[in-house]
């Protein structure tokens, strides 16, 4: 083996389900495609079950397994803590890791509440003074087409921005029989479609425009208010739990959603209440004066992962749909009407963001590449001793928008300003 004399950067990751698997893929591949100043080493994986965590560490490429995240943070061979757990544990793990002098990358949304996000942002500010950095993992910023959209807006190619239309459409819980996984429980997830996928379109819209949402008017709805308890879950799939012979609500497999208090038994099926939103709609005003409309739903039947955004400006427009993630549509409004209109740009040229590291032009990238780009940017920032983006302060700002949406929906859709930091 050829010697590698670069400094190493030891990575410890907490969580090995959907996001853990994707992050593991990114850590494994980033050094093979990008010339990094340091060599990431996948030192340890953290999870609750020794057997399951050990198996995941073996399969995903981690050198060791820990069943207590505190032990993972304490390891001398870990300099970065990657948090891929549900939102209810983000704050505790991140704050402890930063206090221990470990850099942190944390999945979105940053936390389950503004108060938790404020504490995390404060811990990140304090840590930055000691040369320790933190980033929130909004991976859609790293889609080459989205990064190109940001570049063109920043260059003024759209002129003054007038409208932003943003949607995130999925359908994986449209079946009323789909079980009550952790993403449908407020104590675990904080909110429903709003926080899970709405956070992404809020960040993506603010990233592309370079502007912040200042106020919102919102509606939210829960279409299915009672669901079977989850027996086991993985990613966005799950199986139901049946009630045991004694008639009590059943337990869950290790790693599945915890069954909520007050669960009931209907025949042989244990059920529980859904206490988060299934869909959220809101309009808003950006700091530069543009108007925005947003939709986040997991009930858009036929839509699997349609993160869509269109921005209209005085000089032109652009449009993006993640289900065609290698394409960006652009309209140059400065052209004569006889030759104007949207044109499709295939964002795979070496001049496009991130694309030079991968395949020949026209050979498209996929979902997993956004995480590799995210890890690449994070590692480069840490190695250079500069703050990575998006920061925990950026994550807090998104959390404040989520809170304003919920407050507006609870108050008859009253226009609600986004709280300032």
Residue pairs with C-beta under 8 A, 6 or more apart in sequence:
4 39
6 36
6 37
6 38
6 39
7 37
7 38
7 39
7 383
8 38
8 39
8 40
8 41
9 38
9 39
9 40
9 41
9 79
9 80
9 379
9 382
9 383
10 41
10 43
10 75
10 77
10 78
10 79
10 80
11 27
11 40
11 41
11 42
11 43
11 78
11 79
11 80
11 82
12 43
12 44
12 45
12 46
12 66
12 72
12 73
12 75
12 78
12 80
12 81
12 82
12 102
13 20
13 23
13 24
13 27
13 42
13 44
13 45
13 46
13 62
13 81
13 82
13 83
13 84
14 45
14 46
14 47
14 69
14 72
14 81
14 82
14 83
14 84
14 85
14 89
14 93
15 46
15 47
15 83
15 84
15 85
15 107
16 24
16 45
16 47
16 52
16 53
16 56
16 57
16 60
16 84
17 84
17 234
17 235
17 255
18 234
18 235
18 236
19 84
19 107
20 45
20 56
20 60
20 84
21 60
22 367
22 368
22 371
23 82
23 84
23 137
23 371
23 375
24 42
24 45
24 60
24 61
24 62
25 368
25 371
25 372
26 368
26 371
26 372
26 374
26 375
27 40
27 42
27 61
27 82
27 375
28 42
28 60
28 61
29 368
29 372
30 36
30 40
30 372
30 375
30 376
30 379
31 39
31 40
33 357
33 358
33 372
34 357
34 372
34 376
36 376
36 379
36 380
36 383
37 379
37 380
37 383
37 384
38 379
38 382
38 383
40 80
40 375
40 379
41 63
41 77
42 60
42 61
42 62
42 63
43 62
43 63
43 64
43 75
43 77
43 78
44 57
44 62
44 63
44 64
44 65
44 66
44 72
44 75
44 77
44 78
45 53
45 56
45 57
45 60
45 62
45 64
45 65
45 66
46 53
46 65
46 66
46 67
46 68
46 69
46 71
46 72
47 53
47 56
47 65
47 66
47 67
47 255
48 67
48 254
48 255
49 67
49 254
49 255
50 65
50 67
52 254
52 255
53 65
53 66
53 67
54 65
56 62
56 65
57 63
57 64
57 65
66 72
66 75
69 89
69 93
69 96
70 96
72 78
72 81
73 81
73 93
73 96
73 97
73 100
73 102
74 100
78 102
79 102
79 103
80 102
80 103
80 104
80 105
80 382
81 93
81 94
81 97
81 102
81 103
81 104
81 105
82 104
82 105
82 106
83 89
83 90
83 93
83 94
83 97
83 104
83 105
83 106
83 107
84 107
85 93
85 107
86 182
86 183
86 188
86 189
87 109
87 111
87 112
87 188
87 189
87 190
87 195
88 112
88 187
88 188
88 189
88 190
90 106
90 107
90 110
90 111
90 112
90 116
90 120
91 111
91 112
91 116
91 117
91 119
91 120
93 106
94 104
94 106
94 120
94 123
94 124
94 134
94 392
95 119
95 120
95 123
97 104
98 104
98 123
98 124
98 126
98 127
98 132
98 134
99 123
99 127
101 127
101 130
101 132
102 132
103 132
103 133
103 134
103 382
104 124
104 133
104 134
104 135
105 134
105 135
105 136
105 137
105 374
105 375
105 378
105 388
106 120
106 134
106 135
106 136
106 137
106 392
106 395
107 136
107 137
108 136
108 137
108 138
108 199
108 200
108 203
108 395
108 398
109 117
109 190
109 195
109 196
109 199
109 395
109 398
109 399
109 402
110 116
110 117
110 120
110 121
110 136
110 392
110 395
110 396
110 398
110 399
111 117
111 120
111 190
111 395
111 399
112 186
112 189
112 190
112 191
112 195
113 190
113 399
113 403
114 396
114 399
114 400
114 403
114 419
117 392
117 395
117 396
117 399
117 400
118 396
120 134
120 392
120 395
120 396
121 391
121 392
121 393
121 395
121 396
121 421
123 134
123 392
124 133
124 134
124 391
124 392
124 393
125 393
127 133
127 134
128 134
128 387
131 385
133 381
133 382
133 385
133 386
133 387
133 388
134 388
134 391
134 392
135 378
135 381
135 388
135 389
135 390
135 391
135 392
136 390
136 391
136 392
136 394
136 395
137 371
137 374
138 199
138 200
138 203
138 204
138 207
138 390
138 394
138 395
138 398
139 370
139 371
139 373
139 374
140 146
140 200
140 203
140 204
140 307
140 322
140 370
141 147
141 150
141 203
141 204
141 207
141 374
141 390
142 354
142 369
142 370
142 371
142 373
142 374
142 377
143 320
143 322
143 325
143 370
144 326
144 347
144 348
144 352
144 353
144 354
144 355
144 365
144 373
145 320
145 325
145 326
145 327
145 328
145 345
145 347
146 204
146 207
146 208
146 320
147 352
147 353
147 354
148 328
148 345
148 347
148 352
148 353
149 208
149 309
149 311
149 318
149 320
149 328
150 207
150 208
150 210
151 353
152 158
152 318
152 330
153 161
153 208
153 209
153 210
153 311
153 313
153 318
154 210
156 315
157 315
157 316
157 332
158 311
158 312
158 313
158 314
158 315
158 316
158 317
158 318
159 313
159 314
159 315
159 316
159 333
160 288
160 289
160 313
160 314
160 315
161 209
161 211
161 286
161 288
161 289
161 290
161 311
161 312
161 313
162 290
162 291
162 312
162 313
162 314
163 290
163 291
163 292
163 293
163 310
163 311
163 312
164 205
164 209
164 286
164 290
164 291
164 292
164 293
164 309
164 310
164 311
164 312
165 292
165 293
165 308
165 309
165 310
165 311
166 201
166 202
166 204
166 205
166 292
166 293
166 294
166 295
166 308
166 309
166 310
167 201
167 294
167 295
167 296
167 306
167 307
167 308
167 309
168 193
168 197
168 198
168 200
168 201
168 295
168 296
168 297
168 306
168 307
168 308
169 295
169 297
169 300
169 303
169 306
169 307
169 308
170 193
170 197
170 297
170 298
170 300
170 303
170 304
170 305
170 306
171 298
171 299
171 300
171 301
171 302
171 303
171 304
172 178
172 236
172 237
172 298
172 304
173 184
173 224
173 278
173 298
173 299
174 298
174 299
174 300
174 301
176 224
176 227
177 227
177 228
177 240
178 227
178 238
179 227
179 228
179 229
179 230
179 231
179 233
179 238
179 239
179 240
179 241
179 257
180 227
180 228
180 229
180 230
180 257
180 259
180 260
180 271
180 272
180 274
181 230
181 233
181 238
181 256
181 257
182 188
182 189
182 230
182 233
182 256
182 257
182 258
183 189
183 192
183 196
183 257
183 276
184 192
184 227
184 257
184 274
184 276
185 257
185 258
185 260
185 272
185 274
185 275
185 276
186 275
186 276
187 260
188 257
188 258
189 195
189 196
189 276
190 276
190 402
191 276
191 277
191 402
191 406
192 222
192 274
192 276
192 277
192 278
192 280
192 298
193 276
193 277
193 278
193 279
193 280
193 296
193 297
193 298
194 220
194 276
194 277
194 280
194 296
194 402
194 405
194 406
195 402
196 296
196 298
197 296
197 298
197 307
198 280
198 294
198 296
198 402
198 405
199 398
199 402
200 307
201 294
201 296
201 307
201 309
202 213
202 294
202 398
202 401
202 402
203 390
203 394
203 398
204 307
204 309
205 213
205 292
205 294
205 309
206 212
206 213
206 397
206 398
207 390
208 309
208 311
209 286
209 288
209 290
209 311
211 286
211 287
211 288
211 290
212 286
212 287
212 397
212 418
213 284
213 285
213 286
213 287
213 292
213 401
213 418
214 284
214 285
214 286
214 287
214 417
214 418
215 284
215 285
215 404
215 415
215 416
215 417
215 418
216 282
216 283
216 284
216 401
216 404
216 405
216 408
216 415
216 416
216 418
217 282
217 283
217 284
217 408
217 413
217 414
217 415
217 416
218 280
218 281
218 282
218 283
218 404
218 405
218 406
218 408
218 409
218 413
218 416
219 280
219 281
219 282
219 409
219 413
220 277
220 279
220 280
220 281
220 405
220 406
220 409
221 277
221 278
221 279
222 274
222 275
222 276
222 277
222 278
223 278
223 279
223 299
224 274
224 278
225 273
225 274
226 271
226 272
226 273
226 274
227 271
227 272
227 274
228 240
228 241
228 269
228 270
228 271
229 240
229 241
229 249
229 250
229 252
229 259
229 263
229 270
229 271
229 272
230 238
230 239
230 240
230 241
230 252
230 256
230 257
230 259
231 238
231 239
231 240
231 241
231 242
231 250
231 252
231 253
231 256
232 238
232 239
232 252
232 253
232 255
232 256
233 239
233 255
233 256
233 257
234 255
238 256
238 257
240 269
241 250
241 251
241 252
241 259
241 270
242 250
242 268
242 269
242 270
243 249
243 250
243 265
243 267
243 268
243 269
243 270
244 250
247 265
248 265
249 259
249 263
249 264
249 265
249 270
249 272
250 259
250 270
251 259
252 258
252 259
259 270
259 272
260 272
260 273
260 275
262 272
262 273
263 270
263 271
263 272
264 270
264 271
264 272
265 271
277 409
278 297
278 298
278 299
279 295
279 296
279 297
279 298
279 299
280 294
280 295
280 296
280 297
280 405
280 409
281 293
281 294
281 295
282 293
282 294
282 405
282 408
282 409
283 291
283 292
283 293
283 294
284 291
284 292
284 293
284 294
284 401
285 291
285 292
286 292
300 306
303 323
304 323
305 322
305 323
305 367
306 321
306 322
306 323
307 320
307 321
307 322
308 319
308 320
308 321
308 322
309 319
309 320
310 317
310 318
310 319
310 320
311 317
311 318
311 319
313 333
314 333
315 332
315 333
315 334
316 330
316 331
316 332
316 333
316 334
317 330
317 331
317 333
317 342
318 328
318 329
318 330
318 331
319 328
319 329
319 342
320 327
320 328
320 329
321 327
325 364
325 365
325 366
325 367
326 346
326 347
326 348
326 364
326 365
327 344
327 345
327 346
327 347
328 344
328 345
328 347
329 342
329 343
329 344
329 345
330 342
330 343
330 345
331 340
331 341
331 342
331 343
332 340
333 340
346 361
346 362
347 353
347 355
348 355
348 358
348 359
348 361
348 362
348 363
348 364
348 365
349 355
349 361
350 356
350 361
354 369
354 373
354 376
355 361
355 365
358 365
358 369
359 365
377 388
377 389
378 388
381 387
381 388
381 389
382 388
393 421
396 421
397 418
397 421
400 418
400 419
400 421
401 418
403 419
404 416
404 417
404 418
404 419
405 416
407 416
408 414
408 415
408 416
